[in-house]
Amino acid sequence: MDIVTSLASQRAVVIFSKSSCYMCYTVKRLFADLGVNVSVHELDQYPNGKEIERALINLLPKSSSVPAVFIGGKFIGHIDKVMSLHLSGDLMILL
């Protein structure tokens, strides 16, 4: 099992983020406002953060690695997909 899959499956909702990323802040704030307890992995604060980021880039369909949201161990999407799910009401269904 690779490092991303291992980390993504540790909690119900997992966000891979960078502390300096505004879009990451926005998606984390959304989940906090919804009252969802998430596990956040700030890649720029981990000694192996670059390794995790490379694994995300290789695993995910977009070249952007963060924010990457996983629910139930499954990749849901980056901020555009998460916001779309939220606005349509489907995010709460997934949660």
DSSP file (Angstrom, degrees, kcal/mol; ACC not computed):
  #  RESIDUE AA STRUCTURE BP1 BP2  ACC     N-H-->O    O-->H-N    N-H-->O    O-->H-N    TCO  KAPPA ALPHA  PHI   PSI    X-CA   Y-CA   Z-CA
    1    1 A M              0   0    0      0, 0.0     2,-0.0     0, 0.0     0, 0.0   0.000 360.0 360.0 360.0 131.1    0.0    0.0    0.0
    2    2 A D     >  -     0   0    0      1,-0.1     4,-2.3    53,-0.0     5,-0.2  -0.282 360.0-105.2 -77.8 168.2    1.4    3.4   -1.0
    3    3 A I  H  > S+     0   0    0      1,-0.2     4,-2.5     2,-0.2     5,-0.2   0.857 117.4  51.2 -63.4 -38.8    1.8    6.3    1.5
    4    4 A V  H  > S+     0   0    0      2,-0.2     4,-3.0     1,-0.2    -1,-0.2   0.946 111.9  46.1 -65.4 -47.9   -1.2    8.3    0.1
    5    5 A T  H  > S+     0   0    0      1,-0.2     4,-1.3     2,-0.2    -2,-0.2   0.898 113.2  51.2 -61.0 -41.0   -3.6    5.3    0.2
    6    6 A S  H  < S+     0   0    0     -4,-2.3     3,-0.3     2,-0.2     4,-0.2   0.940 115.3  40.3 -62.4 -48.7   -2.4    4.5    3.7
    7    7 A L  H >< S+     0   0    0     -4,-2.5     3,-1.2     1,-0.2     4,-0.4   0.889 113.0  55.4 -67.5 -39.5   -2.9    8.1    5.0
    8    8 A A  H 3< S+     0   0    0     -4,-3.0    65,-0.6     1,-0.3     3,-0.3   0.737 107.6  49.5 -67.9 -23.2   -6.2    8.6    3.1
    9    9 A S  T 3< S+     0   0    0     -4,-1.3    -1,-0.3    -3,-0.3    -2,-0.2   0.398  87.4  85.3 -98.0   3.9   -7.8    5.5    4.7
   10   10 A Q  S <  S+     0   0    0     -3,-1.2     2,-0.3    -4,-0.2    -1,-0.2   0.787  99.5  19.6 -76.1 -27.0   -6.9    6.4    8.3
   11   11 A R  S    S-     0   0    0     -4,-0.4    62,-0.4    -3,-0.3    61,-0.2  -0.885  82.4-107.5-137.4 166.9   -9.9    8.6    8.9
   12   12 A A  S    S+     0   0    0     -2,-0.3    60,-3.2     1,-0.2     2,-0.4   0.892 109.8  27.7 -64.7 -40.5  -13.4    9.1    7.3
   13   13 A V  E    S+A   71   0A   0     24,-0.4    26,-2.6    58,-0.2     2,-0.4  -0.987  72.8 177.9-127.6 124.5  -12.4   12.5    5.7
   14   14 A V  E     -Ab  70  39A   0     56,-2.6    56,-3.0    -2,-0.4     2,-0.5  -0.986   8.1-167.5-128.8 133.4   -8.8   13.3    4.9
   15   15 A I  E     -Ab  69  40A   0     24,-2.7    26,-3.0    -2,-0.4     2,-0.5  -0.983  10.9-152.6-121.9 127.2   -7.4   16.4    3.2
   16   16 A F  E     +Ab  68  41A   0     52,-2.6    52,-1.9    -2,-0.5     2,-0.2  -0.877  38.3 155.8 -94.2 128.7   -3.9   16.8    1.8
   17   17 A S  E     - b   0  42A   0     24,-2.8    26,-3.2    -2,-0.5     2,-0.4  -0.812  43.2-129.0-144.3 172.5   -3.0   20.4    2.1
   18   18 A K    >   -     0   0    0     -2,-0.2     3,-1.8    24,-0.2     6,-0.2  -0.994  24.3-132.7-130.6 138.3   -0.3   23.0    2.3
   19   19 A S  T 3  S+     0   0    0     -2,-0.4    -1,-0.0     1,-0.3    23,-0.0   0.734 106.2  49.9 -64.3 -22.8   -0.4   25.6    5.0
   20   20 A S  T 3  S+     0   0    0      4,-0.0     2,-0.6     5,-0.0    -1,-0.3   0.392  86.3 105.1 -95.1   2.9    0.3   28.5    2.6
   21   21 A C    <>  -     0   0    0     -3,-1.8     4,-2.1     1,-0.2    -3,-0.2  -0.756  54.1-161.2 -93.0 118.5   -2.4   27.5    0.0
   22   22 A Y  H  > S+     0   0    0     -2,-0.6     4,-2.3     1,-0.2    -1,-0.2   0.888  93.5  52.5 -65.6 -39.1   -5.5   29.7    0.0
   23   23 A M  H  > S+     0   0    0      1,-0.2     4,-2.2     2,-0.2    -1,-0.2   0.863 108.4  52.1 -65.2 -34.4   -7.6   27.0   -1.7
   24   24 A C  H  > S+     0   0    0      2,-0.2     4,-2.4     1,-0.2    -1,-0.2   0.922 108.6  50.3 -64.5 -44.2   -6.5   24.5    0.9
   25   25 A Y  H  X S+     0   0    0     -4,-2.1     4,-2.6     1,-0.2    -2,-0.2   0.918 109.6  52.1 -57.9 -44.0   -7.6   26.9    3.6
   26   26 A T  H  X S+     0   0    0     -4,-2.3     4,-2.2     1,-0.2    -2,-0.2   0.914 111.0  45.0 -61.5 -45.5  -11.0   27.3    1.9
   27   27 A V  H  X S+     0   0    0     -4,-2.2     4,-1.9     2,-0.2    -1,-0.2   0.883 113.7  49.8 -70.1 -36.6  -11.7   23.6    1.7
   28   28 A K  H  X S+     0   0    0     -4,-2.4     4,-2.2     1,-0.2    -2,-0.2   0.906 111.0  50.4 -65.3 -40.0  -10.6   23.0    5.3
   29   29 A R  H  X S+     0   0    0     -4,-2.6     4,-3.0    -5,-0.2    -2,-0.2   0.887 106.3  55.8 -64.0 -40.2  -12.9   25.9    6.4
   30   30 A L  H  X S+     0   0    0     -4,-2.2     4,-1.6     1,-0.2    -1,-0.2   0.948 110.1  44.2 -57.1 -50.4  -15.8   24.4    4.5
   31   31 A F  H  <>S+     0   0    0     -4,-1.9     5,-2.7     1,-0.2     4,-0.4   0.884 113.3  51.3 -65.1 -37.8  -15.5   21.1    6.3
   32   32 A A  H ><5S+     0   0    0     -4,-2.2     3,-1.3     1,-0.2    -1,-0.2   0.921 109.2  50.7 -63.3 -43.1  -15.1   22.9    9.7
   33   33 A D  H 3<5S+     0   0    0     -4,-3.0    -1,-0.2     1,-0.3    -2,-0.2   0.811 108.2  52.9 -64.3 -29.3  -18.2   25.0    9.0
   34   34 A L  T 3<5S-     0   0    0     -4,-1.6    -1,-0.3    -5,-0.2    -2,-0.2   0.519 117.5-116.1 -82.0  -5.4  -20.1   21.8    8.2
   35   35 A G  T < 5 +     0   0    0     -3,-1.3     2,-0.5    -4,-0.4    -3,-0.2   0.705  63.1 150.9  79.4  20.4  -18.9   20.4   11.6
   36   36 A V      < -     0   0    0     -5,-2.7     2,-0.8    -6,-0.2    -1,-0.3  -0.740  44.1-138.1 -90.9 129.4  -16.9   17.6   10.0
   37   37 A N        -     0   0    0     -2,-0.5   -24,-0.4     2,-0.0     2,-0.3  -0.774  33.9-178.2 -86.2 109.0  -13.9   16.3   11.9
   38   38 A V        -     0   0    0     -2,-0.8     2,-0.6   -10,-0.1   -24,-0.2  -0.713  30.4-128.2-110.1 158.4  -11.2   15.9    9.2
   39   39 A S  E     -b   14   0A   0    -26,-2.6   -24,-2.7    -2,-0.3     2,-0.5  -0.938  29.6-161.4-101.4 121.1   -7.7   14.7    9.3
   40   40 A V  E     -b   15   0A   0     -2,-0.6     2,-0.7   -26,-0.2   -24,-0.2  -0.901  10.5-162.2-110.0 129.8   -5.4   17.2    7.6
   41   41 A H  E     -b   16   0A   0    -26,-3.0   -24,-2.8    -2,-0.5     2,-1.1  -0.914   7.8-157.9-111.0 104.1   -2.0   16.4    6.3
   42   42 A E  E >   -b   17   0A   0     -2,-0.7     3,-2.1   -26,-0.2     4,-0.4  -0.706   5.1-164.7 -83.3 100.4    0.0   19.7    5.7
   43   43 A L  G >  S+     0   0    0    -26,-3.2     3,-1.0    -2,-1.1     6,-0.2   0.800  83.5  58.8 -61.6 -31.5    2.6   18.5    3.2
   44   44 A D  G 3  S+     0   0    0    -27,-0.4    -1,-0.3     1,-0.2   -26,-0.1   0.515 106.4  50.3 -76.9  -2.0    4.8   21.5    3.7
   45   45 A Q  G <  S+     0   0    0     -3,-2.1    -1,-0.2     4,-0.0    -2,-0.2   0.378  93.2  87.6-112.7   1.6    5.1   20.7    7.4
   46   46 A Y  S X  S-     0   0    0     -3,-1.0     3,-1.7    -4,-0.4     4,-0.3  -0.819  74.3-135.8-101.1 139.9    6.1   17.0    7.0
   47   47 A P  T 3  S+     0   0    0      0, 0.0     3,-0.3     0, 0.0    -1,-0.1   0.859 112.2  39.1 -58.9 -33.9    9.7   15.9    6.6
   48   48 A N  T 3> S+     0   0    0      1,-0.2     4,-2.1     2,-0.1     3,-0.2   0.066  82.2 118.5-102.1  23.7    8.5   13.5    3.8
   49   49 A G  H <> S+     0   0    0     -3,-1.7     4,-2.7     1,-0.2    -1,-0.2   0.858  71.7  53.4 -59.4 -39.3    6.0   16.0    2.4
   50   50 A K  H  > S+     0   0    0     -3,-0.3     4,-2.3    -4,-0.3    -1,-0.2   0.889 108.7  50.8 -63.8 -38.5    7.7   16.2   -1.0
   51   51 A E  H  > S+     0   0    0     -3,-0.2     4,-2.0     2,-0.2    -2,-0.2   0.915 111.8  46.7 -64.0 -44.2    7.5   12.4   -1.3
   52   52 A I  H  X S+     0   0    0     -4,-2.1     4,-2.4     2,-0.2    -2,-0.2   0.907 111.2  52.5 -64.6 -41.7    3.8   12.5   -0.4
   53   53 A E  H  X S+     0   0    0     -4,-2.7     4,-2.5     1,-0.2    -2,-0.2   0.912 108.7  49.5 -62.3 -42.7    3.2   15.3   -2.9
   54   54 A R  H  X S+     0   0    0     -4,-2.3     4,-2.1     1,-0.2    -1,-0.2   0.901 110.5  51.1 -61.6 -40.6    4.9   13.4   -5.7
   55   55 A A  H  X S+     0   0    0     -4,-2.0     4,-1.7     2,-0.2    -2,-0.2   0.894 110.1  49.9 -64.3 -39.7    2.8   10.3   -4.9
   56   56 A L  H  X S+     0   0    0     -4,-2.4     4,-2.9     2,-0.2    -2,-0.2   0.930 109.3  50.9 -62.9 -45.8   -0.4   12.5   -5.0
   57   57 A I  H  < S+     0   0    0     -4,-2.5    -2,-0.2     1,-0.2    -1,-0.2   0.890 113.0  46.0 -60.2 -39.7    0.6   13.9   -8.4
   58   58 A N  H  < S+     0   0    0     -4,-2.1    -1,-0.2    -5,-0.2    -2,-0.2   0.807 118.4  42.7 -71.6 -29.5    1.2   10.4   -9.7
   59   59 A L  H  < S+     0   0    0     -4,-1.7    -2,-0.2    -5,-0.2    -1,-0.2   0.833 103.1  71.4 -86.3 -35.5   -2.1    9.1   -8.3
   60   60 A L  S  < S-     0   0    0     -4,-2.9     8,-0.0     2,-0.2     5,-0.0  -0.488  78.3-124.6 -94.6 155.5   -4.5   11.9   -9.1
   61   61 A P  S    S+     0   0    0      0, 0.0     2,-0.3     0, 0.0    -1,-0.1   0.645  91.4  62.1 -72.4 -15.8   -6.0   13.0  -12.4
   62   62 A K  S    S-     0   0    0      2,-0.3    -2,-0.2     1,-0.1    -3,-0.0  -0.760  80.8-128.6-108.3 156.6   -4.8   16.6  -12.1
   63   63 A S  S    S+     0   0    0     -2,-0.3     2,-0.3    -5,-0.0    -1,-0.1   0.737  88.0  89.9 -74.9 -21.2   -1.3   17.9  -11.9
   64   64 A S        -     0   0    0      1,-0.1    -2,-0.3    -8,-0.0    -4,-0.0  -0.603  60.4-165.7 -75.6 132.6   -2.2   20.0   -8.9
   65   65 A S        +     0   0    0     -2,-0.3    -1,-0.1     1,-0.1   -49,-0.1   0.793  49.2  92.8 -91.9 -28.6   -1.6   18.0   -5.7
   66   66 A V  S    S+     0   0    0      1,-0.2   -49,-0.2   -51,-0.1    -1,-0.1  -0.940  71.6  26.5-133.7 152.9   -3.5   20.0   -3.1
   67   67 A P  S    S+     0   0    0      0, 0.0     2,-0.5     0, 0.0    12,-0.3   0.535  74.9 169.9 -75.3 140.3   -6.0   20.4   -1.8
   68   68 A A  E     -A   16   0A   0    -52,-1.9   -52,-2.6    10,-0.1     2,-0.5  -0.980  15.8-158.7-119.5 122.4   -6.9   16.7   -2.3
   69   69 A V  E     -AC  15  77A   0      8,-2.3     7,-3.1    -2,-0.5     8,-1.3  -0.877   8.4-173.9-109.8 129.6  -10.0   15.5   -0.5
   70   70 A F  E     -AC  14  75A   0    -56,-3.0   -56,-2.6    -2,-0.5     2,-0.5  -0.970   3.1-170.6-119.6 135.0  -10.6   11.8    0.3
   71   71 A I  E >  S-AC  13  74A   0      3,-2.4     3,-1.5    -2,-0.4   -58,-0.2  -0.993  79.0  -5.7-125.6 124.6  -13.8   10.5    1.9
   72   72 A G  T 3  S-     0   0    0    -60,-3.2   -60,-0.1    -2,-0.5    -1,-0.1   0.820 130.3 -58.9  62.5  31.1  -13.9    6.9    3.0
   73   73 A G  T 3  S+     0   0    0    -65,-0.6     2,-0.4   -62,-0.4    -1,-0.3   0.435 114.6 115.4  80.1  -1.1  -10.5    6.4    1.5
   74   74 A K  E <  S-C   71   0A   0     -3,-1.5    -3,-2.4   -66,-0.1     2,-0.4  -0.861  73.3-114.2-106.9 135.0  -11.7    7.4   -2.0
   75   75 A F  E     +C   70   0A   0     -2,-0.4    -5,-0.3    -5,-0.2     3,-0.1  -0.510  33.4 177.5 -66.5 122.7  -10.4   10.4   -3.8
   76   76 A I  E     -     0   0A   0     -7,-3.1     2,-0.3    -2,-0.4    -1,-0.2   0.841  45.4 -96.1 -93.8 -44.0  -13.3   12.8   -4.1
   77   77 A G  E     -C   69   0A   0     -8,-1.3    -8,-2.3     4,-0.1    -1,-0.3  -0.928  34.8 -65.9 155.0-178.1  -11.6   15.7   -5.8
   78   78 A H  S  > S-     0   0    0     -2,-0.3     4,-2.3   -10,-0.2     3,-0.4  -0.199  72.7 -71.9 -90.0-170.8   -9.8   19.0   -5.6
   79   79 A I  H  > S+     0   0    0    -12,-0.3     4,-2.8     1,-0.2     5,-0.3   0.837 129.9  57.2 -59.6 -36.7  -11.6   22.2   -4.5
   80   80 A D  H  > S+     0   0    0      1,-0.2     4,-1.8     2,-0.2    -1,-0.2   0.923 111.9  41.5 -62.1 -43.5  -13.6   22.6   -7.7
   81   81 A K  H  > S+     0   0    0     -3,-0.4     4,-2.5     2,-0.2    -2,-0.2   0.901 114.8  50.9 -69.8 -42.0  -15.2   19.2   -7.3
   82   82 A V  H  X S+     0   0    0     -4,-2.3     4,-2.3     1,-0.2    -2,-0.2   0.922 112.0  46.9 -63.3 -44.4  -15.7   19.6   -3.5
   83   83 A M  H  X S+     0   0    0     -4,-2.8     4,-2.8     2,-0.2    -1,-0.2   0.892 111.3  51.8 -65.3 -39.0  -17.4   22.9   -4.0
   84   84 A S  H  X S+     0   0    0     -4,-1.8     4,-1.7    -5,-0.3     6,-0.3   0.921 111.0  47.6 -62.0 -44.4  -19.6   21.6   -6.8
   85   85 A L  H  X>S+     0   0    0     -4,-2.5     6,-1.8     1,-0.2     5,-1.3   0.895 112.8  49.9 -62.9 -40.1  -20.7   18.7   -4.5
   86   86 A H  H ><5S+     0   0    0     -4,-2.3     3,-0.9     4,-0.2    -2,-0.2   0.938 110.2  48.5 -64.3 -47.6  -21.4   21.1   -1.7
   87   87 A L  H 3<5S+     0   0    0     -4,-2.8    -1,-0.2     1,-0.3    -2,-0.2   0.813 113.1  48.1 -65.5 -29.9  -23.5   23.5   -3.8
   88   88 A S  H 3<5S-     0   0    0     -4,-1.7    -1,-0.3    -5,-0.2    -2,-0.2   0.580 113.2-117.7 -85.8  -8.9  -25.5   20.6   -5.2
   89   89 A G  T <X5S+     0   0    0     -3,-0.9     4,-0.7    -4,-0.7    -3,-0.2   0.411  86.5 112.6  88.5  -1.9  -26.1   19.1   -1.7
   90   90 A D  H  >< +     0   0    0     -5,-1.3     4,-2.0    -6,-0.3    -4,-0.2   0.715  60.7  69.5 -78.7 -19.9  -24.3   15.9   -2.7
   91   91 A L  H  > S+     0   0    0     -6,-1.8     4,-2.0     1,-0.2    -1,-0.2   0.933  98.2  50.2 -63.5 -44.3  -21.3   16.5   -0.3
   92   92 A M  H  4 S+     0   0    0     -7,-0.3    -1,-0.2     1,-0.2    -2,-0.2   0.842 107.1  55.4 -63.6 -31.5  -23.5   15.9    2.7
   93   93 A I  H  < S+     0   0    0     -4,-0.7    -1,-0.2     1,-0.2    -2,-0.2   0.918 108.3  48.1 -64.5 -43.2  -24.8   12.7    1.2
   94   94 A L  H  <        0   0    0     -4,-2.0    -2,-0.2     1,-0.3    -1,-0.2   0.851 360.0 360.0 -64.9 -33.9  -21.2   11.5    0.8
   95   95 A L     <        0   0    0     -4,-2.0    -1,-0.3    -5,-0.2    -2,-0.2   0.492 360.0 360.0 -75.7 360.0  -20.4   12.4    4.4
